[in-house]
Amino acid sequence: MRRALFSLVFASLFAVAADPANNSAEFRKEFLDKFQRTGLSTTPGDAMMLRILIEARGAKRGIEVGAASGYGAINMGIGFERTGGRLTSVEIDPRRAEVTRQNLAKVGLEETCSVVTGDALKVLPALEGEFDFIFIDAAKPDYLKYLKAVEAKLRKGSVVVADNVIVSARAMADYLEYVQNSPDYETVIIRSSMEKNDGMAVSYKLK
Ligand SMILES: C[S@@+](CC[C@H](N)C(=O)[O-])C[C@H]1O[C@@H](n2cnc3c(N)ncnc32)[C@H](O)[C@@H]1O
């Protein structure tokens, strides 16, 4: 009995020692502050706006289209962890998908966030269930195709965010025309960061 108790205490001590607090707010903040962002990564201001939108909406099931190395996914994942929700990121490049998975694991978000490797135009129609948040950030001319590929699964009250809508406005003219003029959406273009002189379209799905 005493030996069993000793083993239990020893095992739990070892578990704590072997598991750094990679899910603490302090660790995650430092990890994001030091994150090796590339030109593909979402800016810190935009990433924080995504997190705030997720938390304000109380979103429970989210999709990210285009993950790169996971800077946006980590920021959104923190929001989904707080709402008790989950995020699925879709990334066409297998190497980037793996880097994103590793980065999510480094901050203890592997249970909240999953990464699907593949072309979003094929992956999105195959996703099961309903969603209430989507961040579109992959090939700019395909934004409307991504939205259409998943639109039937977006619940009323979903938040739809599209990145780079100022710099790449021409490439995604059909997307912007659709979300700005469809009676199914209310849309605003916001600038939450001046880093890339760009902006995001935030749409609210009314039906
Ligand atoms: C701008 S980066 C994404 C940045 C990321 N959202 C972030 O917050 O840091 C665009 C990514 O979309 C990926 N991509 C491009 N076309 C895609 C497709 N059809 N399906 C999935 N991912 C795609 C690219 O490989 C690239 O990693």
The ligand as an SDF file (V2000), in Angstrom:
LIG
                    3D

 27 29  0  0  0  0  0  0  0  0999 V2000
   -1.4080   33.8430  -46.2790 C   0  0  0  0  0  0  0  0  0  0  0  0
   -0.9800   32.1980  -45.9100 S   0  0  0  0  0  0  0  0  0  0  0  0
   -1.9530   31.8290  -44.4780 C   0  0  0  0  0  0  0  0  0  0  0  0
   -1.5360   32.5550  -43.2330 C   0  0  0  0  0  0  0  0  0  0  0  0
   -2.2090   32.0440  -41.9770 C   0  0  0  0  0  0  0  0  0  0  0  0
   -3.6530   32.0770  -42.1270 N   0  0  0  0  0  0  0  0  0  0  0  0
   -1.8360   32.8220  -40.7480 C   0  0  0  0  0  0  0  0  0  0  0  0
   -2.7420   33.3080  -40.0630 O   0  0  0  0  0  0  0  0  0  0  0  0
   -0.6540   32.9370  -40.4390 O   0  0  0  0  0  0  0  0  0  0  0  0
   -1.8090   31.2930  -47.1860 C   0  0  0  0  0  0  0  0  0  0  0  0
   -1.6640   29.7870  -47.0740 C   0  0  0  0  0  0  0  0  0  0  0  0
   -2.6960   29.1940  -47.8770 O   0  0  0  0  0  0  0  0  0  0  0  0
   -2.2070   27.9930  -48.4010 C   0  0  0  0  0  0  0  0  0  0  0  0
   -3.0640   27.6150  -49.5560 N   0  0  0  0  0  0  0  0  0  0  0  0
   -3.0690   28.1210  -50.8180 C   0  0  0  0  0  0  0  0  0  0  0  0
   -4.0180   27.5400  -51.5580 N   0  0  0  0  0  0  0  0  0  0  0  0
   -4.6530   26.6460  -50.7540 C   0  0  0  0  0  0  0  0  0  0  0  0
   -5.7200   25.7300  -50.9360 C   0  0  0  0  0  0  0  0  0  0  0  0
   -6.3550   25.6190  -52.1200 N   0  0  0  0  0  0  0  0  0  0  0  0
   -6.1020   24.9800  -49.8900 N   0  0  0  0  0  0  0  0  0  0  0  0
   -5.4770   25.0810  -48.6790 C   0  0  0  0  0  0  0  0  0  0  0  0
   -4.4570   25.9250  -48.4530 N   0  0  0  0  0  0  0  0  0  0  0  0
   -4.0450   26.7000  -49.4660 C   0  0  0  0  0  0  0  0  0  0  0  0
   -0.7620   28.3210  -48.7650 C   0  0  0  0  0  0  0  0  0  0  0  0
    0.0280   27.1520  -48.8670 O   0  0  0  0  0  0  0  0  0  0  0  0
   -0.3500   29.2270  -47.6050 C   0  0  0  0  0  0  0  0  0  0  0  0
    0.3000   28.4960  -46.5780 O   0  0  0  0  0  0  0  0  0  0  0  0
  1  2  1  0
  2  3  1  0
  2 10  1  0
  3  4  1  0
  4  5  1  0
  5  6  1  0
  5  7  1  0
  7  8  2  0
  7  9  1  0
 10 11  1  0
 11 12  1  0
 11 26  1  0
 12 13  1  0
 13 14  1  0
 13 24  1  0
 14 15  1  0
 14 23  1  0
 15 16  2  0
 16 17  1  0
 17 18  1  0
 17 23  2  0
 18 19  1  0
 18 20  2  0
 20 21  1  0
 21 22  2  0
 22 23  1  0
 24 25  1  0
 24 26  1  0
 26 27  1  0
M  CHG  2   2   1   9  -1
M  END
$$$$
